[in-house]
Amino acid sequence: MDRALATKQLEDVLNQASAYTHKGSVATYIPELAKEDPKQLGISVCFSDGTLLSVGDVDVRFTLQSISKIFSLIIALCQNGQKHVFERVGKEPTGDPFNSIIKLETIKPHKPLNPMINAGAIAVAGMIKGKNIDERLNSVLDMLRKMTGNPSICVNEAVYCSEKRTADRNRALAWFLKDSGILTTDVEETLDLYFRHCAIEVTAKDVARLGMVLAADGMDMQTGERYFPEEVARICKTFMVTCGMYNASGEFAIDVGIPAKSGVAGGIMATVPQKMGIGVFGPTLDEKGNSVAGVELLRLLSKEWKLGIF
């Protein structure tokens, strides 16, 4: 792909999508996220040869939030195996909001339907091994730092504290999981790990590099280093298609057609198998918790570059 032409096309789709930044609102239920400038929008694309093309607000730092659920799942699968993980977390979309407790309470057994909703991600966090919170968190941080080549990636303490103070719904989910026998670790420690990995801070460039490793089935295509097994990458990308955009995942699959995972800080990680990883940041969200301008940007880019995998 011609680099100058590709950059021009990225600029064009970003300019078109910028009109959508005013159509949503920044997340306010985590007070620290409410401070973001709603006009921000950026996209970075990492190609299989390591080339990185970026336009817009790609150096702005934001927290992974639910994008981190992919990487905690990777760690849990690598440490415990599929059988253990999926005995405690299902593989099905919910059709409900990401923080809903309805199906968790009404279905039997009382296990979360998938690892991309909050209940599922809390259950997954409980499976990450380590002597203490720091060791368990570092297993996630170390992998992210290696995959991005960015050793400075760390937790945003202000967002972590803000999230922890306002997490009554997540506490309710965690205690229900404990009561149901799904969560066997200490509830408050597991929640603390969950809040911390959601508050890991990145840029759109970092997210594009993470997406490229997933696109390459868990490998760094430049060095040949394998970060996690191909089968784990396949599972995660499938969850991204079926559940990655919350209860808008079906619509996104039709309109954009690539695996993606969003977070309520406004980030989206997308991946085009064997070709590219894409990082998007746009903090204004729709009613389902996805970046309004970010989704439109990806829709336009997918159409322009014919990215859809279906």
N, C-alpha and C positions, 0 to 999 in steps of 0.2 A: 504494500500500500504506500502510495506517495505521501511522505510525511507532511509536506506543506498543504496538500489538498485535504488530507485527513484533519489537520488542525483547523483549516478553514471550515470544514463541515461541522466540526465540534463547536466552533464559534457560532455558526449559524443556528444549530439546534439549541444551543444554550441561550442565545438571544431570543429565540421564539418561546422557549420554555420560561424565560424570566417573567413573562406576562402572567404566569400562574402563581408567582410567589405571594401575591396578595389574596389568593383565593382560599388559603387555609390560615391556621394560626399556630403559633409555637406551643409546645407542650407546657402546661402550667401546673399540672398535678405534681411534678417535681419542680419546686420553685426555682432551682438554679438554672434549669433549662429555659425558663421563661425570659431569661436575660438576653437570649440570642437575637441578633439583628435579623428580622424576617426577610429582608431583601437579599440575603446571601444565597448564592448558587454557584456550584462548581462541579466539574466532572474531570476525572482522570482515567485514562485507558492505558493498561499495561499489556503489551503484545507478547507473543510467545518468544520473541527474540530479545526481550528485556526492554525494548523501546517503551518510553513513557511519554504520552501526549496529554497535556493538561490545559484547561482553560477555566477561567472564573476563580472562585474562592477555594482553591485547592490546597492552600496552606493553612487554612483556618482549622484549628483543633476542635474536635467534638468527641463526644463519648460514644462508644460502640452501642450501648444499650442492647437491644435484642439481636444485633448482628453477632454479639459475643456468644449467643446460644449455639451457633455452629461450631465454635472452637471448644467450648466446654463439652459438647457432644463428642467431638473428635477425641478429646482426652479421655472421656469416660469409656468410649468404645475401645480405644487402644489399651486402656488399663484393665477393663473388665470383660470385654468380649460382647458380641451381640446378644447372646442368650440372656446374660445377666441384665443388660440394659433394658431390653425389650420385654422382660418379665415385669418391669416396673413402669415403663412408659410405652404407650402405643405408637402406631404408625399411621393413624388416620387424621385427616383434616377435621376441624370441629364445626366450622361455620359460625362460631361465636367469637366475641371479642377476646383479645389475647389474655385479659385478666379475669375472664369469666370463671365462676365456680359451678355453674349450672350442671354441666355434664359430669364433672368430677363427682358431684354428689348423687346424681341420678343413675349413672351407669354402674354396673357391677362386672368385674371387680372395680373398686374405686381408684383406678390408675389414670393419670393424664392421657389424653388421646394422642398427643405427640410432643416432641421435645421443643417445639418452637413457641408454644404458649407458655405463660409464666409458670403454671403449675408443673408442666413437664420439665422446664429448665431448672426449677428448684429441685425437683427430683434428681435430675442429672447432676447438679452441683453436689448433691449428697453422695454421689458415686465417685467423685474425684478424690483420689487417695493422697495421703500425706500425713505427717506427724502433727501438723497444726495448720491454721488458716494461711499463714505466709507460704508454707511449702506447697499447699494445694493451689494457691493463687499463682505462685511462681511457675507451676507447670503450664498454666495458660499463657502467662506473660512471656516466658522463655520461648515458647513456640511462635507467638506472634512476632517477637523481636527477630527471630531467625528468618521467618517467612518474609518479613518486610525489609530486612537488612537495616532496621532502625532500632538501635539499642536503647533509645531514650523513651520508648513507649512505656507508660506507667499509668497508674490510677489517678484520676482527677479527684482529689480529696474533697473539694467543695461539693461536687456533684454526688459523690458517694455519701457524704454526710446528709445532704439534702434528701437523697433517695431513702436513706435509712430512717430519717425522721418522719417520712410521710408514707410509710409502706404498710399501712394497716391491712389492705387487701392481700398483699403478698404474705403477710404473717398468717392471715386466716387460711390461705391456701396451704401454707407449710404445715400448720398445726393439723389441718384436715388430713394431709398426706401422712403425718406422723401417726395420727389416730387410726388410719387405714392400714398401717404397716408398710406403706410404700417408702417412706422416709425413715431410715433406721439410725441416722446420725443425729447429733444435737441440732435442734431446730434453729436456735439463734446463731450458732456457728455456720450452719449451712446457708442461712439467709445472709449473713455477713459476707460469705464468699460470693454469693450470687450478686449482691449489691456492688461488691468491688469489681467483679469482672464486667458487669454492665457499665461501670464508670471508667473503664480503660479508655484512654484518650488517644485519638489517631487523627490523621488527615485523609482527604480523599485519595491522595497518592498512596498512602499506606493501604487503604482499603482495596485499591486497584491491584496492588501487588498480592494481597491476600487472595483476591478473586482469581488471579492468574495461577496461583498454586493449586487452587481447586480445579481450575480449567485443565490443568496438567495432571489431574488425578493424584495430587499429593506430592508432586515433585517440583523441584527447581529446575526448569528446563535449561538454564545456563550452566549449572554446576553438576547436574545429575543427582543431587542430594534428595533423598526421599524423606519427607517429614511425617507421612502417615500412609497406611496401605491404600491401594487403589480402591478396594472394596469399601473402605470407610469414606473415601471421597464420593463414591457412587451413591452411598446412602445419604450423605449430606446434601448433595446436589438434588437428589429426588425430593427430600424434605423441602428444599428451597422452592422447587416447582409447586409442590402440593400445599405447603403451609407457610412459606417464607414471607409472604406479604399479608400475613394475618388472614382475616376473612374476606380479603380482596384477591386472594391468590389465583382463583380461577379466571377472574377478569384480567389480571395481569398476564397470565399465561396465554390468553387469547390475544390481547392487545400488544404485548411486547414479545413474549415467546421465549424467554431465557430464564434460567434459574437465578433467583435473587432473594436477598434477605434484607429487610428494612429494620430500622431502629427509631425510637421516638425522639432521638436527638436530631433526626433529619437525615441520617445516613442511609445509603442503600449500597450493598455489595452485590454485584451481578457477575455472572461468569458465562462465557461462550466456550464450550468444550474444545480444548486443544488450541484455541485461538487467542483469547484475551480475557482479562479481568477488568472490571469497571467499578470505580468508586465514585459515588455521587453524594453531594452534601447540599441540602436545602431544608432549613429548619421548620418551615411552615407545613403543618400536617393536615390531612383530611380527617374525617370523622372516624376512620378506621385505624389511624395512627401512622399512615404512610406519607412521605414527603410529596406534596401536591406537584410542585415544579419538578422534583426529581423523577417522579413517575412519568410525567409528560416528556421530560428530556429523554428518558430511556425509550419511550414509545417512538419519538421522532428519530432517534439514532438507530433503533432497530429497523425502522422502515427505510432509512437512508442507506444503511450498510447491509440490509438483508440479514439480520442476525438470528432471526427466529429459528429454533431448533426443531419445530414441529412441521 
